[in-house]
């Protein structure tokens, strides 16, 4: 802990990380070591403040969102095990201090120790609220800035348009729509932009170069895939996904291993198997213990990846077409100076089409780290994540991977 912010009955504990080369900004994520994660889980730390000296810009990270996520051996820092966590949205100094002050006001703890009182789920909401405030800012700018509105129309439809758009921001305040599994679910759109031409752009807005694009339980991922596309996921694939994501019972893991040890890495903290700790298996172990099911799973992912991409970016579990995104807009800017570092609109149909043209064996592969703890994809990667509530399927997007896939 580098500093504490105090009020008469409250205290907010913050660590400061400094990036001298903008490496984290370019990657869209940073690595948190075991020590920081341990401090979060024990209530000895509330937030991580990241300062990019090159930009310059600030990021405020609630690292407890990474507690329980898969670790990997990070060669860039001497083989130390880290968890990668998305930086999220960059803030001005004023916005960053306002976030910390707001967090302190909402943390009525008088007993000492960690004062935010946020659990992992609340930490994720805390980060999302910041992002949705920026979404609202962009919506307001589109409605008042004819040049930006016209440029967006041109990017989406290939035609100029001088009228200022009407924009509805999605996110936290958006109405939930029908879910294909019953009940309701959040929309996949962040912005719905309408022009006087009658054209409408349903946009998924990305304000960082990479990060989470969809988080879902393995059961709902499979059920959602089947409901959206009217097909059945084969039993072998169901097994492969469940063994890769988990959680598996101790008995299931013992029976599958047949007296052998998992082939993945050991935790540096205690020398125990990372797979046993995470209640799942990595690709190298799966190839040894259930080769038929794991090979079938990879083959299914390669075959169905265009549909999987459509789920991640466009459909999710949304039953209503109006809640499904058509475009992804990477709008990355320097909040300190207002400089737009990247503004690129990509039709989601073009991502799906590009993947469809790729050879099957180029579409999905076990990741190179930790015995294959991830599956690399043309738009990012897939991994197991353990937020509150158990193991989940986490898809990540990355603008560099998407550009490479589209040949941009």
N, C-alpha and C positions, 0 to 999 in steps of 0.2 A: 504494500500500500504506500503510495507516494504522498497523498495528502487527504485530508478529511475536511468536509464542509459541515459546519455545525450551526444548529439553532439551539435555543435553550434546552430542548428536550430531544433533539434528533441529531443524527450524524450520518453522513454519506461518505463511504470509503471508496477512493478512486485510485487506480493505477494509471500512469502515463506511459505511453509507448511513442517513440519518435521514429519516423521513417525518413531517412536522409536521401533516399534515391527514388521515392515514389513507387517502390516495388509493390506495395500492398494496393495502391490505387490502380496500377496497371492490371493486377491480378483480380481486383475486386474482392479480395479476402485477405485475412491475416491468420497467422498460426498462433494459437494459444498453447503454452506449455502446461504440463501437468500441475506445476506449482500454482499457476493462476486459477486453473480449474478447481483445484483443491480448496483454494481460498474462497471461491464463489460458493462451492457446495457447503462449506462450513460457516458461511455467513461472515467471513473476514474481509470480503470485498464486494462492492456493489456494481461498479461500472469500470470500463476501460476507456480512457480518453486517448485517442490516436491523433497525433499531430504529424501531418505531411509537410515537411519543411520546404519541398520544392514548389508545391502549388501556390501558396500554402493553404491548407484546409484542415478542418477538424472532423473527426468521426467519433460518435459516442456509441459504445458497444456494450450491451448487457451480455456478458460472456456466459451467464448461466443458461442461455439458449443453446450453448455448445456442450454443456455438461451431459455426459452420456453418449455423445456422438463418437463415431469411429475415429480412431487415431491412426496416424501413419508415421513412418520413420522419415523425418525431414532431413535429407542429405545437405540442404543448404545451411543448416545450423548444427552440423556435426553429428547427424544421425539421431537427434533428439525427437522423441515422440511428441506430436502436436495434433491439435484438432483445428481444422480450417473453419473459420467463421466469416460469413459475408460482412463486409464493412457497412453495407447499407448506404445511407444518404449522407453526403457531406454537408457540414453546417458552417455558418459564419461563427465568429467568436461570440457575437451577441446571441445568436440562436442556440449555441451550445450552452452558454451560461443560463439561458432561459430554461432549457431542458433540465439542467441540473437543479435549478431552483424549483421548478415545478415538481420534480421527483421528490425533493426534500419536503415540500409542502404536503405531499400526499403520503407521507411516511410517518404516521403518528406512533412511534415506538419510544417508550420512555425507560426501557430496561437495559439499554446498552446493546452493543454488538451491531450487526447489520441493520440499517435503518430504513431501507427501501421497502422491505417486506414483500418484494415482488417474487413470485415463483417463476419457473421457466416460462410457463404459458403467458403470464402477465408481462414478463420481459419481452417476449416476442410482440405482444400487443403494443408495448411501449415503443419499440422500434417501428412498428407499422404505423402508429399514430403520427410519428415524425414524417414518414414517407407520404402519408395521405395528406398531410398539411401542404407538402410540396406539390402534390398532385393538384390540390385546389388552387395553389398559386399559378400553376401552368394553365389550368382551365381559365382562370381570370385573365391571364395574359393573352390567351388565344382569342378571348371575347373582346379584347381592347386593342390588340395589335394586328392590324390588317396584313402586314407583311408576313408575320409568322403564320397566321391563319391561311394565307394564300399559298405559302410554301408547303404547309402540311397537305393542303388539297392537291397540290401538284405532285407531291411525293406519293400520295395514296392513289390518285386516279390518273396521273399523267396529264392533267389539264389545269390551266390557271383559273383562279377564281378570286374576284376582288372583294366579294362580300365577307364581312366578319362572321365567324362561326358562332353558333350557340353550343355550349359545352355543358355536359353533365358529368361531374366527377364521380367515380365509383368508390371502391374501397370500404372503409369502416362504416360510412354513413349510407352506403348503397342498399337498396332493398334486396333481400334475398329472394331468389327465384326457385322454381320447382327443381328438385333433385331427381335424377333418373332412378335413384334407389328409394324414392319416397321422401317425404319431408321437404326441407328447403336447403339451399346451399348458396354461398356467396357467388357473385358473377365473376367471370374471368376477365371482364373488361375493367379497366381503370378510368378510361375516358370514353364517352360517347359524343362524337363531334358531328354536328349537323350544319349544312350550308343551305343557302337559299336555292341552290341548284336542285335540292331534293336528295342529294347524296349524303350518306351517313357513313362515318368511319368508326367502327368499334375497336378500340385500341387497348392493348396491354402495354403499359408504360414501364420501361426499365430505366432507372436513373443511376445504375452502376454497371460496370462492364461484365459482372457475373454475380451469380447468387442463386438462391432457391427459386425455382419456377413452379414446383408443385410438391406438396407434402401430403401423403395419404397413407392410410393403413394398407397392408398387403391385401386384406380381405376386400376392402372397398375399391382398391385398384383393380383387382380381378373382376369383381362384380360390376364395377363401372365400365370397364372395357367391354364386357359381355352385353351390358344394357345399351351402351352407345352404338355398338356395331352389330348387334344381333348375332353374335357368334359365341361359341363355347371355348374357353381356355382349356387345353388338354390337361388331364390329370398329372402327367409327368411334369408339365410346366408349373402347375400349382405347387407341386412338391419342391421343385427347384427354387421357386421364388420364396416359399416359406422357409426353406433351409438357408437361403442366402440372407434373408431379412430377419427371420425369427419373429417373436422369441420362441425358442425351443425349450422344452423341459429338460432337466438334467438326465432323466431316463432316456428321452429321445436322442440326446447327444451321445450318451454312453452306448446305446444300442447301435447307432449309426457308425460310431468309431470302432466298434468291435474289439475293444481293448487297446487300440492304437491311440496315439496322441494327434491332436490337430496339427496341420502343417504350417499354419500361419504364425505370426510373430508372438513373442512373449512380451508382457508388459514390463517396462523398465522399473516400474514402481515396486513390484513384488515378485517378478520372475514367473508369473502365472500366465496361462494361455489367454490371449486377448479374445479369442473366439469363445472360450468357455465363459469369460466375463460378460461378453456381449450377447450370449445365448444365441449365436448364429455361426455359420461357417463361411469362410472366404473361398474364392474360386479354386485355389490349389487343393484345398481339402475336399471340396465338393467333387472335383474331377477324380479324386481317389476313392471316395466312399459311395457316391451315387453317380457314376459317370454317365449313365444313360439319361437320367433325369436332368443333369446339369447340361449336357450337350443339347438335349431337347429344348431346354430353357433358352440357351443362347441362340439356337436356330430359330425359335419362335420370336425372340426379340428382334432378330435381324429381319425376319419375314414381315413382322407387324410393326416395325419401327415407324413407318409413315403414320400409322394410326396412333401409336404411342406419342409421337410428336404433336399430333393434333389434340390429343387429350391434354398434354402438358401445357401447351400454349393457348389453345383455343377453347376446347370444350370443358375440360375437367369433368365434373359430375352434373353440369348444367343441362337441364332438359329444354330450356327455352333458347331458341336461336339468338334472340336479342341480348342474352347474357353471355354469349360466346364471342370471343375476340376474333377479328379478321386481320389485324395488323399488330406487329410489335414495333414500338417506337423507342429506340435507344436515344434518350435525351439526357446527356451527361454534361454537367456544367460545373464551373468553379463558382461556388457560392460566394466566395470572398470578393471576386472581381466581376462575377456575372458572365464571364467568358464561357461560351458553349464549346466544350471540348469534343463532343460528338453528337450529331443529330442525324439519325439514320432510320428511316421507316422501311420495314421489311414486311411484305405481305406474307402471312403465315402459310398461304397456299404455295408460295415459292420454296419455303423450307421443306414442306411435305413433298413437293415435286422433285426437289434436288435429291432428297433421301431416296425417293422411289427409283431414281436413275442410278444410284450407287450399286456396285456389286454387293451381294449379300454379305460376303466375308469382310467388307469394309464398314459395315453399319454398326456393329457392336462387338466388343472384345473385353475380356477381363483386364482390369487395370494393372499397371506395372508395379504397384506398391503393395507391401504387406500381404503378399500371396494372393493378390486380387481382391482387395476389399471394396473395390468399385467396379462398375462396368462403364467403359468409355463409350461415348455416343457422338454422333456428328454435330450435335448442338450443345454438348456439355458432358455430363456424366450422371450416373445413378449410384446411390449408395444407401446404406442403412443409417438411419438417424434415430436417436433415442431421446426425444423430448419427453415431457410428462405424459404418461399414458402408454408408454411401451414403444417397441421397435416399429418404425415406419419406413415407407418407401420415400426417399427424397431424391427428386430430380433437380439437377442444377443446369442453368443456362450459362453460356459464355459467348460474348460477341465475337471473340477471336475464332472460336470453333465454328460459329455460324458463318462468318465471313469466308473462312476456308472452304466450308461446304458449298457455299454459293459462288465461290470463285471471285470474291470481291477484293 
